[in-house]
Amino acid sequence: MKKLDIAILGTGNIGTDLLIKVLRSDYLECVLFVGRNISSRGVSKALSLGVSVSNQSITAIEKNHKNIDLVFDCTSAKDAVKHWNILEPLNIKVIDMTPAKLGGFCIPAVNLKEVSKLNNINMITCGGQASIPMAYVLGKTQKQIKYIEVVSSISSRSAGPATRLNLDEYVETTEKGLTLFSGVTKTKAILNLNPAVPSINMQTTIFAQVEEPDLDLLIKEVNIMVKNIQNYVPGYSLINTPIYENGRIIIMVKALGLGDYLPKFAGNLDIINCAAIAVAEELS
C-alpha cells in the first residue's frame, strides 16, 4: 500500500510533535519537514529521525510540490493565508493547524467524512478540539441554550511563539467553532497559559446556561462522544460527570499527551495533532 506523501510546514512544538506521530503512522510518509531556521530544535529532532528538512519555508514545498500530496501548515494564522494562496493553485490538500479560518472546520468525531472532501481543512484550535465536541453534544441534547463558555488551561511551556502570536485568532476561531457545531449564537472562549512548575496538564471546562436541562440524555451522549474521541486521542477523558448548578451545566475534560515531543502534560499538542492525523489517514 502506497502511503500518502506529506510535508510539514512549521518546526515548532506542534510541527515537531506532529512529525513524530506521522512517522508512527501506517498510512503517512513525511517527505519534507520545513521551517526557517536550520538550527531550530525541531529541525535537529527531524534530522535525528532521518527526515528530509529545509529552511526555505514555503519555497521548499513549491519546488517539491509534485512529490507532495498533503501539507500540514503548523505556522501562524497570518502565514497560513499566504501559504494557501500558493498551495491552492498547486492542487495540494492542506490540513491547517492554525486558527486561520480558511477551510472547513473539522472535529473528527463529528464531521470527518464531510470535510475529507475539501482541499483545505481547518483543525480550529487545541481548546476547540477539547471543547467543541461537548458543545456539539449539548446542542444535540438540550433545548434553548442561552450561552456557552469554555475555559482551557495549558502549561505555558507547551505554548510556542506561534500560539502566543495567535491568541486573538484562537479566541475568534474557537468561538466560531462553538457556534457552528452547537447552534448557540452567544459563545465565549478563554485560554489560560499557566506558568506553574511542575507543569499542569491541559484541562477544559465547558459551561452552558440552560433552564431545563436533560442530564440523563446529556450524560449518555457525552460518554459516547468521549469514547469516539479516545479512538484518536487516547489521553482525552472526562474529569467529572456533567453536573447542573446555578442554572449552568458544567462539563470538565482533560487531555494527556503521549509524550512524543514534550512531556505528557502537553495534551494541547496531542489533542489537535491526533485529530489532524485522523483526518490525514482518512484521506490516504
C-alpha positions in Angstrom: 0.0 0.0 0.0 1.4 3.4 -1.0 1.5 5.9 1.8 0.3 9.5 1.5 3.3 11.7 0.9 3.0 14.7 3.3 5.1 17.8 4.2 5.0 19.6 7.5 5.4 23.4 7.3 6.5 24.8 10.7 9.1 23.3 13.0 7.8 24.5 16.4 6.2 22.4 19.1 3.1 21.5 17.1 5.0 20.7 13.9 7.7 18.6 15.7 5.2 16.6 17.8 3.1 16.0 14.6 6.2 14.7 12.8 6.8 12.0 15.4 3.2 11.0 15.1 3.3 10.9 11.3 6.4 8.6 11.5 4.4 6.2 13.5 1.5 6.1 11.0 1.0 3.2 8.7 -0.7 5.5 6.1 1.5 8.6 6.0 5.1 9.3 4.9 6.8 12.6 5.7 8.9 13.6 2.7 9.8 17.1 3.9 9.9 19.0 7.2 10.2 22.7 6.5 11.0 25.7 8.6 13.0 28.9 8.6 15.8 28.1 11.0 18.1 25.1 10.2 19.4 25.2 13.8 16.0 25.0 15.5 15.2 22.3 18.0 12.5 20.9 15.7 14.8 20.6 12.7 17.5 19.0 14.8 14.9 16.4 16.0 13.8 15.7 12.4 17.4 15.2 11.3 18.0 12.7 14.2 15.0 10.8 12.9 16.3 10.7 9.3 13.7 13.1 7.8 14.5 15.4 4.9 14.5 19.0 6.1 14.7 22.5 4.6 14.9 26.1 6.0 13.4 27.6 2.8 9.8 27.6 4.2 7.0 27.6 1.6 9.6 27.9 -1.2 10.8 24.4 -0.5 7.3 23.0 -0.9 6.8 24.9 -4.1 10.0 23.3 -5.5 8.9 19.8 -4.5 5.2 20.1 -4.9 5.0 17.2 -7.4 6.1 14.8 -4.7 3.7 16.1 -2.1 0.1 15.1 -1.6 -0.7 16.9 1.6 0.7 19.8 3.7 0.2 20.3 7.4 0.5 24.0 8.0 1.8 24.4 11.6 2.8 28.1 11.3 0.6 31.1 12.2 -2.8 32.2 11.1 -1.3 35.1 9.2 1.3 33.0 7.4 -1.3 30.3 6.7 -3.2 32.7 4.5 -0.1 33.4 2.4 0.7 29.7 2.2 -2.8 28.8 1.0 -2.6 31.4 -1.8 0.5 29.5 -3.0 -0.7 25.9 -2.4 -4.2 26.1 -3.7 -3.1 26.6 -7.4 -0.7 23.7 -7.0 -3.7 21.5 -6.1 -2.2 20.3 -2.8 -4.5 19.5 0.1 -3.9 21.4 3.3 -4.6 20.5 6.9 -4.4 23.8 8.6 -3.3 23.6 12.2 -3.6 27.4 12.7 -6.7 29.4 13.6 -6.8 31.0 10.1 -10.5 30.0 9.4 -9.8 29.4 5.7 -11.0 25.9 5.3 -13.8 23.7 6.6 -13.8 23.3 10.4 -13.1 19.7 11.4 -13.9 17.8 14.6 -13.1 14.2 13.5 -15.6 12.7 16.0 -18.3 14.8 14.4 -17.8 15.5 10.7 -14.7 13.7 9.5 -16.4 12.2 6.4 -17.8 15.5 5.3 -14.7 17.6 5.5 -12.4 14.9 4.0 -13.7 16.0 0.6 -12.3 19.6 1.0 -8.9 20.8 -0.1 -8.4 23.0 2.9 -9.4 21.5 6.3 -9.0 23.6 9.5 -8.4 21.9 12.8 -9.7 25.0 14.7 -7.6 25.1 17.9 -6.5 22.8 20.7 -9.1 24.2 23.0 -11.7 23.8 20.2 -10.8 20.1 19.8 -11.3 19.6 23.5 -14.5 21.7 24.0 -16.4 21.7 20.7 -17.4 18.0 20.8 -19.0 18.7 24.2 -20.7 21.8 22.8 -22.0 19.7 19.9 -23.5 17.2 22.3 -25.0 20.0 24.4 -26.6 21.4 21.3 -27.9 18.0 20.3 -29.5 17.1 23.7 -30.5 20.4 25.3 -33.3 22.9 24.5 -32.8 26.7 24.5 -29.2 27.0 25.4 -28.6 30.7 26.0 -24.9 30.8 26.3 -21.8 28.6 26.2 -18.4 29.5 27.7 -15.3 27.4 27.6 -12.1 27.9 29.6 -8.9 26.0 28.7 -5.8 25.9 30.8 -2.5 24.7 29.4 1.1 24.8 30.5 2.9 27.9 29.3 5.8 25.7 28.5 3.8 23.9 25.8 2.7 27.2 24.1 5.3 28.2 21.4 5.7 31.6 19.7 3.0 31.0 17.1 0.5 30.0 19.7 1.2 33.2 21.7 1.1 35.3 18.5 -2.3 33.8 17.6 -4.2 34.4 20.9 -6.7 36.8 19.3 -7.3 34.4 16.4 -7.5 31.5 18.9 -10.4 33.1 20.7 -12.2 34.1 17.5 -11.9 30.7 15.8 -12.8 28.7 18.9 -15.9 30.8 19.4 -16.9 30.4 15.7 -16.5 26.7 16.0 -18.5 26.6 19.2 -21.4 28.4 17.4 -21.1 26.3 14.3 -21.2 22.9 16.0 -23.6 23.7 18.8 -26.0 26.1 17.1 -25.7 28.5 20.1 -25.1 32.1 18.9 -23.6 33.5 22.1 -20.3 31.8 23.0 -17.1 32.7 24.7 -13.6 31.1 24.7 -10.8 31.7 27.2 -7.3 30.4 27.2 -5.1 30.5 30.3 -1.3 29.9 29.9 -0.3 28.6 33.3 3.4 29.1 34.3 3.2 26.7 37.2 6.1 24.3 37.9 5.7 21.4 37.7 3.7 22.0 34.5 -0.1 21.5 34.6 -2.0 19.1 32.4 -4.4 20.5 29.8 -7.8 21.0 31.2 -11.0 22.4 29.7 -14.3 23.4 31.4 -17.5 23.9 29.4 -20.3 25.9 30.9 -23.8 26.0 29.3 -26.6 28.2 30.5 -29.8 26.1 30.3 -33.1 26.5 32.2 -34.4 22.9 31.9 -31.5 20.5 31.4 -31.9 16.9 30.4 -28.9 15.5 32.3 -29.7 11.8 31.7 -29.6 12.2 27.9 -26.6 14.5 28.1 -24.5 12.1 30.2 -25.4 9.2 27.8 -24.3 11.2 24.7 -21.2 12.7 26.4 -19.9 9.2 27.3 -20.4 8.1 23.7 -18.6 11.2 22.4 -15.7 10.7 24.8 -15.2 7.1 23.6 -15.3 8.3 19.9 -12.6 10.9 20.7 -10.5 8.4 22.5 -10.3 6.4 19.3 -7.8 9.0 18.0 -6.8 10.9 21.2 -6.1 8.2 23.8 -5.4 10.8 26.6 -8.8 12.5 26.4 -11.1 11.9 29.3 -13.9 13.3 31.5 -12.9 14.8 34.8 -16.4 14.8 36.1 -19.8 13.6 35.1 -21.8 16.6 33.8 -23.5 18.5 36.6 -26.1 21.2 36.9 -25.8 24.1 39.3 -26.8 27.8 39.4 -28.5 27.5 36.1 -25.5 26.1 34.3 -24.4 22.7 33.0 -20.7 22.1 33.7 -18.6 19.6 31.9 -14.8 19.2 32.6 -12.4 17.3 30.4 -8.7 16.8 30.3 -6.1 15.8 27.7 -2.9 14.0 28.5 -0.2 13.8 25.8 1.6 10.7 24.6 4.9 12.4 25.5 6.2 12.2 21.9 8.0 15.6 21.9 7.1 17.4 25.1 6.2 15.5 28.3 2.6 14.2 28.8 1.4 17.5 30.3 1.3 18.9 26.8 -2.1 17.4 25.9 -2.8 20.5 23.9 -0.4 19.3 21.3 -1.9 15.8 21.2 -5.5 16.8 21.0 -5.0 18.8 17.8 -2.3 16.7 16.3 -4.0 13.4 16.9 -7.1 14.9 15.3 -5.1 16.0 12.3 -3.6 12.6 11.9 -7.1 11.0 12.0 -8.0 13.4 9.1 -4.9 12.7 7.1 -5.3 8.9 7.4 -8.9 9.2 6.2 -7.5 10.9 3.1 -4.9 8.2 2.4 
